């Protein structure tokens, strides 16, 4: 078996030979072998717009590309429609190809093929590779990870989801055994479901992505040196963690990285990817960082080592510094040149029907517009997230190191738009959200109506688009591009667009945290969130309590905000307080500061005759503000008919009773949507909304 290095050498030699053929005016023949995706089924003007046709346009006249796709074909010899038996298989061999691209397996995943013959797939694929490699033309064979099958396919939850994963895994194994290269056609197509109207076959736009990937695999041309989104002047790298630099370059190019008096080199692999690690370093800077190949170099003159946090969510996280209470004072007296901002702003967001320009931006590649890293001067800071800046500023003052804060919050966005498709596809409830994204009864009414308004008649434009409130798109557009950048943790302010579906939100939030930890490759990634504020919306009391219960997720923290809410405005202006409360959680949990960081949290309730005795975590110095009785607190017997309660604080516990309740069992506090709750601990931090009832 060839080693990986030998595979690379073989490829280089074959490309040199092919290049010499070109110089002698001999055309390089490329055979595209596959099923209906290769054939171009469902694509308008298939002869010009299928992926092989678009590949021909990219490669030019020195190449001859032929389409040998056959709709419904299986790799399995015992499948329902074996490619082996079709005329195109023989025709592809008679073509005497110099390069063969194989994309098969999609039809093998069906229940009419896979369960019975799955053990035959690997050998059948190896046999096909051998057939082509043994042709007189001795072609280079490249195989492909399959293009996606999306959850809307009628067999998806009937076994296809699992068989698809098995086939993808087998393709990787086959490549190693046959010592052939693999083109990943799953990414990035998986982030563009709008290009798959029937959940299996790509449109012209999808075929273009395939053609681009195959073009790069054949030529090694990946557009020269390219760096990830977050690389640039004033970037902040996470201190005390292994420093990983990555990007793309032309296949085989040596990329040299110089950073902080160290130099390392790495070669770009077959797919154009490269990655190199530097040892962890202490906080400091500015340092120079330089990337170079033989033909291109990029120098970043100001790079800092410090703490990096991601701020995300919806409009209350996106709420700007210039609009917060005391904005003038903050913009004058709280500037900090050691806090560096990176803003990712949504291009399409309005209360009107989207224009064609808006629709063209509604996809994973184009939705966010990034600011680059900026220092916290007045102009840049005015439009940045108030909560995120208050958090970062408070950290910097305590830690005295550079702080990088990235914000990609989108107003009105529901939780499901921030979760990856791979996570959402695992459970029927969330598969249903994926498949029924408009007017789904589990979607907040305001969210559903806004999608309908924005996307009105969009199909008439023939622009393939997804709304930013639909599932997975903000993950695809806003998290995928930054997932390889090491961050310390996440602060999150979201929930307003999910507050009407409390149980579903709890499931989605748990999924979100797990999903982001997986993609950021840190299973203990700190995740600190804001409990919704006070606002006159019926479900908000119960929703706040459900958020309290989510603290059972390890390495999470919650900042209470109902005491700084606004009865009639869903966007309260006292954002500095909220950001500072989040910073206290991080300073205690992640930086070992011995400070108060949480208000009182329900621990347990004892029944003492006609009185309930409530015990708290973080209840030291428990008191009611303004030396009055505790407000917005109710008790009930087993019938759960709540009445206002009388209260008394004794040795850090809260006693509650009512003459109307002889046998109290349940208590709830801060449940009024716009709560007047005034229970705090000795640090002045407010108690969370709570109840010992699950209803």
Residue pairs with C-beta under 8 A, 6 or more apart in sequence:
1 177
1 179
2 10
2 179
6 179
7 179
7 181
8 252
8 270
11 140
11 181
11 251
11 270
12 252
14 140
15 220
18 28
18 98
18 99
21 27
21 28
21 98
22 28
22 62
27 61
27 62
27 63
27 64
28 59
28 62
28 63
28 64
28 98
28 99
29 63
29 64
29 66
29 95
29 96
29 97
29 98
29 99
29 137
30 52
30 55
30 59
30 63
30 64
30 65
30 66
30 97
30 98
30 99
30 100
30 101
30 218
31 66
31 68
31 92
31 95
31 97
31 99
31 100
31 101
31 132
31 139
32 38
32 51
32 52
32 55
32 65
32 66
32 67
32 68
32 69
32 101
32 103
32 214
33 68
33 69
33 83
33 88
33 89
33 92
33 100
33 101
33 102
33 103
33 104
33 132
34 68
34 69
34 70
34 73
34 101
34 102
34 103
34 104
35 69
35 70
35 71
35 72
35 73
35 74
35 83
35 103
35 104
35 106
35 107
36 42
36 69
36 70
36 71
36 72
36 73
36 106
36 200
36 201
37 51
37 69
37 103
37 106
37 147
37 200
37 201
37 202
37 210
38 50
38 51
38 52
38 67
38 68
38 69
38 103
39 46
39 50
39 67
39 69
39 70
39 71
40 46
40 47
40 49
40 50
40 51
40 52
40 53
40 67
40 69
40 207
41 71
41 201
42 197
42 198
42 201
42 203
43 49
43 50
43 201
43 202
43 203
43 204
43 207
44 204
46 53
47 53
49 204
49 207
50 67
50 69
50 207
51 202
51 207
51 208
51 210
51 211
51 214
52 65
52 66
52 67
52 69
52 211
53 65
53 67
54 207
54 208
54 211
55 65
55 211
55 214
55 215
56 63
56 64
56 65
57 211
58 211
58 212
58 215
59 65
59 215
59 218
59 219
66 92
66 95
66 97
68 88
68 89
68 91
68 92
68 95
69 88
70 81
70 83
70 86
70 88
72 80
72 81
72 107
73 81
73 82
73 83
73 86
73 104
73 107
74 80
74 81
74 82
74 83
74 104
74 107
74 108
74 113
75 82
75 83
75 104
75 105
75 108
75 121
75 124
75 125
75 128
76 82
76 108
76 113
76 117
76 120
76 121
76 124
77 84
77 120
77 124
77 127
78 116
78 117
78 120
79 107
79 108
79 113
79 117
80 107
80 110
80 112
80 113
81 107
83 89
83 104
83 128
84 124
84 128
92 100
92 132
93 131
93 132
93 135
96 135
96 136
96 137
97 132
97 135
97 137
97 139
98 137
98 139
98 140
99 139
99 140
99 141
99 142
99 218
100 132
100 139
100 140
100 141
100 142
101 142
101 143
101 144
101 183
101 214
101 217
102 128
102 129
102 132
102 141
102 142
102 143
102 144
103 143
103 144
103 146
103 147
103 185
104 125
104 128
105 121
105 146
105 167
105 168
105 171
106 146
106 147
106 149
106 200
107 113
108 114
108 117
108 121
108 163
108 167
109 149
109 160
109 163
109 164
109 167
110 155
110 160
110 163
111 155
111 158
111 159
111 160
111 163
114 121
114 159
114 163
114 166
114 167
115 159
115 163
118 163
118 166
121 167
121 170
122 170
122 173
122 174
122 177
125 143
125 170
125 171
125 174
126 174
126 177
126 178
129 141
129 143
129 174
129 178
129 180
130 178
132 139
132 141
133 139
133 141
141 178
141 180
142 180
142 181
142 182
142 183
142 217
142 218
143 171
143 174
143 175
143 178
143 180
143 181
143 182
143 183
144 171
144 182
144 183
144 184
144 185
145 168
145 171
145 172
145 182
145 183
145 184
145 185
145 186
146 164
146 167
146 168
146 171
146 185
146 186
147 185
147 186
147 189
147 202
147 206
147 210
148 186
148 189
148 190
148 193
148 196
149 156
149 160
149 164
149 199
149 200
150 156
150 193
150 196
150 199
150 200
150 434
151 157
151 161
151 199
151 421
151 424
151 425
151 431
151 434
151 435
152 199
152 434
152 435
153 160
153 199
153 200
156 199
156 425
156 431
157 428
157 431
161 425
168 186
171 182
172 182
174 180
175 181
175 182
181 217
181 270
182 270
183 213
183 214
183 217
183 271
184 213
184 271
185 210
185 213
188 209
188 364
188 365
189 195
189 196
189 202
189 206
189 209
189 210
190 421
190 422
191 364
191 421
191 476
191 477
191 480
192 205
192 206
192 209
192 363
192 364
192 365
192 464
192 476
193 199
193 421
193 466
193 472
194 363
194 464
194 465
194 466
195 202
195 203
195 205
195 206
195 209
195 464
196 202
196 203
196 206
197 203
202 209
202 210
203 464
205 464
215 221
216 222
216 251
216 271
216 272
217 270
217 271
220 250
220 251
220 252
220 272
221 250
221 251
222 248
222 249
222 250
222 251
222 268
222 272
223 248
223 250
224 249
224 250
224 253
224 293
224 295
224 296
225 247
225 248
225 249
225 253
225 255
225 291
225 292
225 293
225 295
225 296
225 297
225 298
226 247
226 248
226 249
227 247
227 291
227 298
228 246
228 247
228 481
228 482
228 484
228 485
229 370
229 481
229 482
230 342
230 373
230 406
230 482
230 485
231 247
231 300
232 300
232 372
232 373
233 300
233 301
233 302
233 372
233 373
234 302
234 303
234 304
234 340
234 372
234 373
234 374
234 375
235 300
235 303
235 304
235 340
235 373
235 404
236 303
236 304
236 305
236 306
236 307
236 308
236 340
236 373
236 402
236 403
236 404
237 243
237 303
237 304
237 305
237 306
237 308
237 404
237 486
238 305
238 306
238 307
238 308
238 486
238 487
238 488
239 280
239 281
239 282
239 283
239 305
239 306
239 307
239 401
240 280
240 281
240 282
241 280
241 486
242 277
242 278
242 279
242 280
242 486
243 259
243 277
243 278
243 279
243 280
243 281
243 486
244 275
244 276
244 277
244 278
244 484
244 486
245 257
245 259
245 275
245 276
245 277
245 278
245 291
246 273
246 274
246 275
246 276
246 484
247 255
247 273
247 274
247 291
248 268
248 272
248 273
248 274
249 255
249 268
249 272
249 274
249 293
250 268
250 272
250 293
251 268
251 269
251 270
251 271
251 272
252 267
252 268
253 267
253 268
253 293
253 294
254 265
254 266
254 267
254 293
254 294
255 265
255 266
255 267
255 268
255 274
255 276
255 291
255 292
255 293
256 263
256 264
256 265
256 290
256 291
256 292
256 293
257 263
257 264
257 265
257 266
257 276
257 278
257 289
257 290
257 291
258 288
258 289
258 290
258 292
259 278
259 287
259 288
259 289
259 290
259 303
260 278
260 281
260 287
262 278
264 276
264 278
265 276
266 274
266 275
266 276
267 274
268 274
281 305
282 305
283 304
283 305
283 306
283 307
283 401
283 402
284 304
284 305
285 302
285 303
285 304
285 305
285 306
285 402
286 301
286 302
286 303
286 304
287 302
287 303
287 304
287 305
288 299
288 300
288 301
288 302
288 303
289 299
289 300
289 303
290 297
290 298
290 299
290 300
291 297
291 298
292 298
304 340
304 402
304 404
305 401
305 402
306 338
306 399
306 401
306 402
306 403
306 404
307 395
307 399
307 401
307 402
307 403
307 404
307 488
308 403
308 404
308 405
308 406
308 485
308 486
308 487
308 488
309 388
309 391
309 392
309 395
309 403
309 404
309 405
309 406
309 487
309 488
309 489
309 490
309 491
309 586
310 405
310 406
310 407
310 408
310 482
310 487
310 489
310 490
310 491
311 317
311 385
311 387
311 388
311 391
311 405
311 406
311 407
311 408
311 409
311 490
311 491
311 492
311 493
312 407
312 408
312 409
312 418
312 478
312 490
312 491
312 492
312 494
313 409
313 413
313 492
313 493
313 494
313 530
314 409
314 410
314 411
314 412
314 413
314 414
314 493
314 494
314 495
314 496
314 497
315 409
315 411
315 412
315 496
315 570
315 571
316 387
316 493
316 494
316 496
316 530
316 533
316 570
316 571
316 572
316 575
317 385
317 387
317 388
317 407
317 409
317 491
317 492
317 493
317 494
317 530
318 385
318 407
318 409
318 410
318 411
319 385
319 386
319 387
319 571
319 575
320 382
320 383
320 384
320 385
320 386
321 327
321 330
321 331
321 381
321 382
321 383
321 384
321 385
321 386
321 389
322 331
322 382
322 383
323 386
323 573
324 330
324 386
324 573
324 574
324 575
324 576
325 573
325 574
325 575
325 576
326 576
327 386
330 389
330 576
331 378
331 381
331 382
334 393
335 376
335 377
335 378
335 381
336 376
336 393
336 396
336 397
337 375
337 376
337 377
338 396
338 401
338 402
338 403
339 375
339 376
339 389
339 392
339 393
339 396
339 402
339 403
339 405
340 373
340 374
340 375
340 376
340 402
340 403
340 404
340 405
341 371
341 373
341 374
341 375
341 376
341 380
341 381
341 384
341 389
341 392
341 405
341 407
342 370
342 371
342 372
342 373
342 374
342 404
342 405
342 406
342 407
343 370
343 371
343 374
343 383
343 384
343 385
343 406
343 407
343 408
344 368
344 369
344 370
344 371
344 406
344 407
344 408
344 478
345 368
345 369
345 370
345 371
346 367
346 368
346 369
346 410
346 411
346 468
347 358
347 361
347 366
347 367
347 368
347 369
348 354
348 358
348 359
348 361
348 362
348 367
348 454
348 468
349 410
349 411
349 412
349 468
350 358
350 454
351 450
351 453
352 453
352 454
353 453
353 454
353 455
353 456
353 457
354 362
354 454
354 455
354 458
354 465
356 461
356 463
358 454
359 458
359 461
359 463
359 465
360 366
360 463
360 465
361 367
362 465
362 466
362 467
362 468
362 473
363 464
363 465
363 466
363 473
363 477
364 473
364 476
364 477
364 480
365 477
366 477
367 468
367 473
367 474
367 477
367 478
368 408
368 477
368 478
368 481
371 380
373 404
374 380
376 384
376 389
376 393
381 389
384 407
385 405
385 407
385 409
386 575
386 576
386 579
387 491
387 493
387 530
387 575
387 578
387 579
387 582
388 405
388 407
388 491
388 579
389 405
389 579
390 575
390 576
390 577
390 578
390 579
390 580
390 583
391 405
391 491
391 579
391 580
391 582
391 583
391 586
392 403
392 405
393 403
393 579
394 579
394 580
394 583
394 584
394 587
395 403
395 583
395 586
395 587
395 591
396 402
396 403
398 583
398 587
398 591
398 593
399 591
406 482
406 487
408 474
408 478
408 479
408 482
409 493
409 494
410 417
410 468
410 474
410 478
412 446
412 447
412 450
412 469
412 496
412 497
413 468
413 469
413 474
413 494
413 497
414 443
414 444
414 447
414 469
414 497
414 498
415 494
415 495
415 497
415 498
415 505
415 508
415 509
415 512
416 424
416 430
416 433
416 471
416 472
416 498
416 508
417 468
417 469
417 470
417 471
417 472
417 473
417 474
417 475
418 474
418 475
418 478
418 479
418 494
418 512
419 430
419 471
419 472
419 475
419 508
419 511
419 512
419 515
420 472
420 475
420 476
420 479
420 515
420 519
421 434
421 471
421 472
421 475
421 476
423 430
423 511
423 514
423 515
423 518
424 430
424 431
424 433
424 434
424 471
424 472
424 511
425 431
425 434
429 442
429 504
429 507
430 471
430 507
430 508
430 511
432 440
432 442
433 440
433 442
433 443
433 471
434 471
434 472
437 443
437 451
437 467
437 470
437 471
438 448
438 451
438 452
438 455
438 470
439 448
439 452
440 448
442 501
442 504
443 501
444 497
444 498
444 499
444 500
444 501
445 500
446 497
447 469
447 497
450 469
451 467
451 469
451 470
454 467
455 465
455 467
458 465
466 473
467 473
468 474
468 477
469 497
475 515
479 516
479 519
480 519
483 519
483 520
483 521
486 520
487 520
487 525
488 526
488 590
489 525
489 526
489 527
489 528
489 586
489 590
490 516
490 525
490 526
490 527
490 528
491 528
491 529
491 530
491 582
491 586
492 527
492 528
492 529
492 530
493 529
493 530
493 578
494 529
495 505
495 532
495 543
495 547
496 532
496 570
498 504
498 505
498 508
499 505
499 532
499 537
499 539
499 540
499 543
500 539
502 539
502 542
502 543
502 546
503 546
505 543
505 546
506 546
506 549
506 550
509 550
510 550
510 553
513 527
513 553
513 556
516 525
516 527
517 523
517 524
517 525
517 527
524 554
524 555
525 555
526 555
526 556
526 557
526 586
526 589
526 590
527 553
527 555
527 556
527 557
528 556
528 557
528 558
528 559
528 582
528 585
528 586
529 547
529 550
529 556
529 557
529 558
529 559
530 558
530 559
530 561
530 578
530 582
531 544
531 547
531 548
531 558
531 559
531 560
531 561
531 562
531 688
531 689
532 540
532 543
532 544
532 547
532 561
532 562
533 561
533 562
533 564
533 565
533 566
533 572
534 540
534 562
534 563
534 565
534 566
534 567
534 572
534 672
534 673
534 674
534 675
535 565
535 566
535 567
535 568
535 569
535 570
535 572
535 673
535 674
536 567
536 568
536 673
536 674
537 570
537 673
538 673
539 673
540 673
541 668
541 670
541 671
541 672
541 673
541 675
541 689
542 671
544 562
544 670
544 671
544 688
544 689
545 668
545 670
545 671
545 688
545 689
545 690
545 691
547 558
548 558
548 601
548 602
548 688
548 689
548 690
550 556
550 558
551 557
551 558
551 601
555 589
557 582
557 585
557 586
557 589
557 597
557 598
558 585
558 598
558 688
559 578
559 581
559 582
559 585
560 581
560 599
560 685
560 686
560 687
560 688
560 689
561 572
561 577
561 578
561 581
562 670
562 675
562 677
562 686
562 689
563 675
563 677
563 678
563 686
564 572
564 574
564 577
564 578
565 572
565 674
565 675
566 572
566 573
567 674
581 685
584 595
584 596
584 597
585 597
585 598
587 593
587 595
587 597
588 594
588 595
588 597
589 597
595 683
596 618
596 681
596 682
596 683
596 685
597 685
598 617
598 618
598 685
599 618
599 680
599 681
599 683
599 685
599 686
599 687
599 688
600 616
600 617
600 618
600 619
600 622
600 679
600 680
600 681
600 685
600 687
600 688
601 616
601 617
601 618
601 687
601 688
601 690
602 614
602 616
602 617
602 688
602 690
602 691
602 692
603 615
603 616
603 617
603 619
604 615
605 612
605 613
605 614
605 615
605 667
605 692
606 612
606 613
606 615
607 613
607 664
607 665
608 655
610 657
610 661
610 662
610 663
610 664
611 655
611 656
611 657
611 664
612 635
612 655
612 656
612 657
612 664
612 665
612 667
613 653
613 654
613 655
614 653
614 654
614 655
614 656
614 667
615 653
616 622
616 652
616 653
616 654
616 681
616 687
618 681
618 685
619 652
619 653
619 681
620 652
620 681
620 682
621 652
621 681
621 682
621 683
622 649
622 652
622 653
622 654
622 679
622 680
622 681
622 682
623 649
623 679
623 680
623 681
623 682
624 630
624 631
624 647
624 649
624 678
624 679
624 680
625 678
625 679
625 680
626 678
628 678
629 646
629 647
630 647
630 649
630 654
630 656
630 669
630 677
630 678
630 679
631 676
631 677
631 678
632 669
632 670
632 671
632 672
632 675
632 676
632 677
632 678
633 644
633 645
633 647
633 656
633 667
633 668
633 669
633 670
633 677
633 679
634 642
634 643
634 644
634 645
634 667
634 668
634 669
634 671
635 642
635 643
635 645
635 656
635 657
635 658
635 661
635 664
635 666
635 667
635 668
636 642
636 643
636 661
636 664
636 665
636 666
636 667
636 693
637 661
637 662
637 663
637 664
637 665
637 666
638 663
638 665
638 666
640 666
640 693
640 695
642 666
642 668
643 658
643 660
643 661
644 658
645 656
645 657
645 658
645 667
646 656
646 657
646 658
647 654
647 655
647 656
648 654
648 655
649 655
654 679
656 664
656 667
657 664
658 664
666 691
666 692
666 693
667 690
667 691
667 692
668 690
668 691
668 693
669 677
669 679
669 687
669 689
669 690
669 691
670 677
670 687
670 688
670 689
670 690
671 689
671 691
675 689
677 686
677 687
677 689
678 686
679 686
679 687
680 686
680 687
681 687
